Amino acid sequence: MTRGDGGMTWRPRPRRRAARLGLAGLVGAAALAAVGVGAGCPRGKGGAPGGAGRGGGAAFGPDEIEKRNYEAVLDDALCPCGEAHTLRACLATHAACPLRVAAGRMATRLVADGLARSEIVEAIAKRFAAKPVALDLGDTPCKGPAVAPVTIVEFADFECPHCKAAEALWPPLLDRFPGQLRICFKHYPLSMHPSAEIAARAAIAAGRAGKFWEMHDLIFEHQEELSMDKILELARALGFEDDAFLTEMTAEASKKKLEADKLEGDIAGIRSTPSLFVNGVPFTERRREAVLQAWVEDALAAAGIAPATPIVRTPAGSGAGGTAAPAPGPAPAPAPAPAPAGEPATAPAKTRAPAAPAGGTDAAGRLP
């Protein structure tokens, strides 16, 4: 999209390859109705991992069809700030709406993903009408500073393959927004996965000794061979003794922590794992790094915060030892649209980080 006469105009995107086209069919009305859109492990007994969708592969049409769909969405969707005018009018004239550009960018993404016009209009309305969910992060393990203006909370199941796949999203996002983003992990073991609960208890037990993320990584690494014997083997690798670790796993405190996370997930309406919340707002698009990056940019812009200079990681084996350094020069320019706006970054009590810019380092911060 580009600016034009105070609004946004359509600019065709590059053609997608066939492998990308098949993914469009995975996102449909049923998936958008659930928290954590995209492939996921469904809540409830039985069933195979996977997200709801239209079925079949929804192929992209010519650029002209995408353009017509986009223009129709601008006329059908309403202003995300609650005013009684269309998204088109909001983009063109409602400069006081801090969410208008985020809504326009979301419309562009969903049109490119092949959703029907009605699905896109519903998805935009659902995102911007959503009330932030109050999540207690007091004893939740997190990466990133506690004062980060944007917090992503993930409800996950250690046996869910989609949760394991989602883990690859977090390191590049934390590097993209150093000091500005926090990633927190909550447990939501599903009944369809027999070892998910003992894995969660093991992570909680390790966390009480300051080794949550080490156990978290080992459990996902050995996801397909989880059992009590394997869990104890992993614990020994981290320096725990069997009897002491089992005692911690079965302790009342560990049980209450797991129950508290599951209850929060139930209240939040979780239907599959992983389910994500960005500053308390349910993430309702595909779990792609670029889309999550856009949501973080939207939240930062709404708080009047410019994205920090990204950290550039030198690949291991390149001769530099895999070190990290700030990227030279300013951060990459945003998408060809007005300065993005998004979800408010001001948090409900004890849920989201303050909207003030983070003043700490980019090192991972962990709550006790």
N, C-alpha and C positions, 0 to 999 in steps of 0.2 A: 504494500500500500504506500501511496505517497500523499502528501498534503496537497490540497487543491481548493482554493476559495474558502479556506477555513475548515474544510472537512477532510475526509479521506477518499481517495479514488482508488479504483482497482488497478493493480499491476500484475499481469500474469506471472505465475511462478514457473520455474523450470519443470519440464515434464518428469514424472516419476518413472522409475523402472518397474518392470513387472513384479519383482519381488516385493516392492513397497506396496504395490496395488493390492495384493492379497490381504495386507494388514488392515486396510480400510474397513473390510467387512467385520472386523472384530469389535468395532465401536458402533453401538446403536442405542436406541432409546432405553432398552433394558439395562445396558451397561451404565449409561449416564445416570440412571435412577439410583444406582448403588454407590456407596462411598468407595473411592479407590478404583476409578475406571481403568480398564485395561485387563489383560489376562491376570487372573488371580485364583487363589484357592478359595472356593465358596464355603460359606459358613453352613454348618449342618452336617448330618450324617450322609455318608456315601457320596457318590459323584466323583467325577474326575476333575483335576485342576483345569481351570479355563474360565474365561470371562464370557458373559452373555453378549450376544450381538445379533446382527441380522442374519448371520449365516451366509454362505456363499461369498464371493469376493465382489465388493462394490468397486467397480473400476472408475477411474477419473474420466470425465468427459473432456471435450475440447475446452480450451481456455475460455471461449465465449460462454459456455454453459456455466463454468465456475464464476465468471463475472456476473452473469444474470442471477445466479444463486446468491452471490454476495450482496448485490444491490437489493434483492428481495428481502434478505435478512435485515439490512439496514432499515427497510420500511416496516418490517414486522416486529422486530425487537424494540423494546422500550428502553428509555434512558436508564442506565444502571443506578443513577442517583435517586430514582423514585419519582421523577417528574413525569407529567402526563404528555410526553412527546416521544417521538421515535428516536432510535439510536442514530439515524441519519441527522436529525435536527440537533441532537445532543452533540455529535461530533462537529457540526458546522457552527453552532451558535452558543452552546452551553459551556463556555470556558470555565465556569465555576465548578463543574462536575469533575472531581479528581479521578473518577473511575472510567471516564468515557474512552480513553485511549486503550486501556486494558480490555474493555469490552470489544472495541474495534479489532484489536489484535487477535482476540479469542475467536471472533467471527471469521477472520481470515484463515486461522489454523483449521477450524472445523470444516469450513468449506473445502479447503485443500485435502482434508482427511476423507472427504466423500460423504459426509452426513447430509441427511435431508434437511430442508429448510426448517421444518417444524422442530426437528431434533436440536438444531443449532439455537433456535430462539428459546427453546425450553432450557437448554444447557446454560445459556447466558443468564437467563432469569434466575435459574437455580443458584448459580455461583454468587451473584451479587445480592440476592435476597437472603442468603444463608447467614444466620447468626453465628458468630464465632463460638466454638464449643469450649467450655471451660475444662481444661485438663490440668491436673495437679502434677507438676514436675518436680516436686520437692525431693523425692528419692529416686528420680528417673535418671538413668545414665544418659549423658549427652556428650556430643563432640562439638566444640566451639564454645565461645565465651558466653557466660550466663547473661551478659548485658547486650548480646547481639540483637539488633532490631527485628530480625526475622528468625522464626523458629519453625522447623518442620518436625512434626511428631509422626513417627511410623508405628503402627500396630502390626506386629508380625508374628509368624509361626515358624519355628525353627525347622520344621519338616516341609514347609511349603516351598516348592521349587521357584515360584515367582518371587518370594521374599529373598531367596538367595540371589536371584538375578538382580533384584533392586539394589543390592549392596554395592554394585558397581557404579551407581549414580552418585553416591555421596562424596567420595574423594575429589572428583573434579569440581563439584559444586562448592565444596568447602574451599578449594583453591581459587575458584572464580570469585568468591565473596569473602576474602579473609577478614576475620573480625566482625563480620556482619551477619553471619549465618550460624545457626546452631541446629544440629540434628539430634533428636532424642528418640529413644527406643522404648516401646511399651510392648508387653507380652499379650498375645491373643492366641493361645494354642487352640486348634480346632479339634473337635472330637473325631474327625476322620483320620487324624494322624496319631497313631498310638504312642509314639515316643515324644510328641511335642511338649507335653506337660513336664516330663522329667527333664527334658532339655532346658525348658524355661527355669525350672527350679535349680538346675545346675548353674545356669548363668547368674541367677540371683545370688546363689551361695558364693560363687566366685566374686561377684560384685562386692559382697560384704568384706572381702579381703583386698579390694582394690584391683581386681583382675576381671571385671566384667567383659571388657572388649576383647581381651585375650581369649576368654572362653567362648564368647560370641563368635569370633573368627574361626576357632577350632571346630565348633559345632557345625557351622555352615560348611566348612571344608569337608567334614565327614558326614554330611547330611544323610546320605543313602545307607549308612551303616550304624545308625544310632540305636543304642540299647543301653541298659544300665551298666553292663560291663564296659562298653565303649566310653560312656560318660566318665566312669571312674578312671579309665586309662588316660583320657584327656586331662582329667583333674590331676593325676599323678605327673603328667608332663608339665603342669604349671606349678608343681611343688606341693600339692596337697596330699595329705594322708587319707586313706580310704575312710577310716572310721570318723575322723573329724569332718570330712567333707559330707558324708552321709548324714551326720548329725545336723549340719547346717542346712542341707537340702530339705530335711524333714522338719526343721524348726518351725514354730508357729509364726515367727516373723516372715520367713520365706513364703509360707502359705498365704499369709495375709497380703503380702505384696503382690503375689500372682492374682489373688482374688480381686484386689483393688484395680489392677490393670484391666482384667476381664470385665469388671463391672463398668468401668469408664468406657470401654469399647462398646458394651451393650447399650449404654445410655446414648452414646454418640451415633448409634444406628449402624454399626459396622456389619457388613454382609459378606465380606471376603477379606483375604489378606494378600498382599499388604494393603493397608488403608492409610492414607496420608492426610495430614492437616497442616496447612500453611498459615501460621499465626491464628490457629484455631478454626480456620475455614476449610471445609472438606475439599480436597483436591479432586476435581471431577474430569480431568482429561487423561490422555494417555501418559503413561510413565515414561516419558522421553526426557533426556537431559535438557534439550533445548526448551521444552515446554515448562519444566520445573524452573529453569533459569528465568524464563519470562515471568513466571509467578513471583519469583523473588525480586526481580527488577520492578514489577508492579508495586509490590509492598514497600520497597525502598523509596520509590518515586512518590508514593502517597504520603510518606513520612518526610519528604523533602530531603532525602539522602542520596547522594550520588554513589554509584557502585565503586568499591575500592579497587585499587590496582591489583589485578590477579597475580597469583603466584604461578610461576612457570617451573614445572618439574623437568629436570634433565633426565632423560631415559637412562635406566641402569645399563651399564655396558658401553656408554658413549664416551667413556674416558673421564667423565666428570664425577663419577661415583654416585650418580643418582641424587644430586643435591637439588635444593629448591632455592629460587631467587625471585624477587619481584620482577614482573615483566617490565622491560624498558619502556619508558614513555607512558602516556596516559592509557587508561583502559580503552578497549575497543569501542568504537562508536555504536550506539544502540541501533535497532532496526530502523529503516527509513520511515519513521512516523514521529509524531510529536513526542516529547519526553513522556515516557510511559507512566501510567498511573495504575493503582491496583487496590488491593485490600488494605484497609486501615491497619497500621502497625501498632496502634495503641492496644494494650492487652487487657482482657478481663483480669481480675485479681488472681494472682499466682499462676497464670496460665502462659501469658506471652511476655516476651522481653519488652522493656521500655523502648519507646520510639526514638530515644536519643541515640546518636551515633556511638558505636562501640569504641571505647578508648583503650582496650587491652590489645594484647598481641593476637596473632592468628593461631597460636598454639591451641591444641585441643584442651578444652576445660571440662572436667568431669564432676558431676555432683556426687556427694557421698551417698 
